[in-house]
Amino acid sequence: AQKVTQAQTEISVVEKEDVTLDCVYETRDTTYYLFWYKQPPSGELVFLIRRNSFDEQNEISGRYSWNFQKSTSSFNFTITASQVVDSAVYFCALSEAYSSASKIIFGSGTRLSIRP
Amino acid sequence: DAMVIQNPRYQVTQFGKPVTLSCSQTLNHNVMYWYQQKSSQAPKLLFHYYDKDFNNEADTPDNFQSRRPNTSFCFLDIRSPGLGDAAMYLCATSGGKAPGDYQETQYFGPGTRLLVL
């Protein structure tokens, strides 16, 4: 069965610190997609990144970076020089490929608080 | 900008009084989803439409129904809301056909927060 585990329920850091959000997944599929979504207090789920199972290259987008390691079934998310606006709940998610509709399995989320 | 729109953002209803939440999209995606999200929990999929084909999740209560009259619109009907149905309801779409679209990526609307009195 597919499963996504975000062991960190809450993280609080001071502004400008780096912070890493952990994500571990389980799947028997050889082809799958991994995602990170951000949910600010307003409630909207904002898509941040998608990674397919054949692409293990790490990705950097501004202050955000993602480390995908199939060997450990992990897809961790790092925010460098955190800012107060980064405060949100972050969800890691997994979906199977080649289905008519992408059914996403969400982790339980990590609540990130950035203190000024 | 292409987007997923949900109205209203906040909805108050009475116990047992039917309520309808709406979702529209300008992304021309062929799949639309409805999720329920309770406080401090991950979103829970209720059902989805692939074009006109309705797909219900096995554990979605009968109290929840959906309609998709056309590609752009999808409605969530709660026939007899109970106190336990108070939650955020999120609509999402996927299935972009334009070059560069991530077909399997779901794009979410801002949600409707439902309060049941």
HADDOCK unambig.tbl for C-alpha pairs under 7 A between the chains (distance, minus, plus):
assign (segid A and resid 43 and name CA) (segid B and resid 110 and name CA) 6.20 0.50 0.50
assign (segid A and resid 43 and name CA) (segid B and resid 111 and name CA) 6.52 0.50 0.50
assign (segid A and resid 44 and name CA) (segid B and resid 108 and name CA) 6.74 0.50 0.50
assign (segid A and resid 44 and name CA) (segid B and resid 109 and name CA) 6.17 0.50 0.50
assign (segid A and resid 44 and name CA) (segid B and resid 110 and name CA) 4.15 0.50 0.50
assign (segid A and resid 44 and name CA) (segid B and resid 111 and name CA) 6.11 0.50 0.50
assign (segid A and resid 45 and name CA) (segid B and resid 108 and name CA) 5.73 0.50 0.50
assign (segid A and resid 46 and name CA) (segid B and resid 108 and name CA) 6.93 0.50 0.50
assign (segid A and resid 47 and name CA) (segid B and resid 107 and name CA) 6.67 0.50 0.50
assign (segid A and resid 101 and name CA) (segid B and resid 31 and name CA) 6.50 0.50 0.50
assign (segid A and resid 101 and name CA) (segid B and resid 50 and name CA) 6.61 0.50 0.50
assign (segid A and resid 102 and name CA) (segid B and resid 104 and name CA) 5.22 0.50 0.50
assign (segid A and resid 106 and name CA) (segid B and resid 42 and name CA) 6.31 0.50 0.50
assign (segid A and resid 107 and name CA) (segid B and resid 42 and name CA) 6.76 0.50 0.50
assign (segid A and resid 108 and name CA) (segid B and resid 41 and name CA) 6.22 0.50 0.50
assign (segid A and resid 108 and name CA) (segid B and resid 42 and name CA) 5.25 0.50 0.50
assign (segid A and resid 109 and name CA) (segid B and resid 42 and name CA) 6.56 0.50 0.50
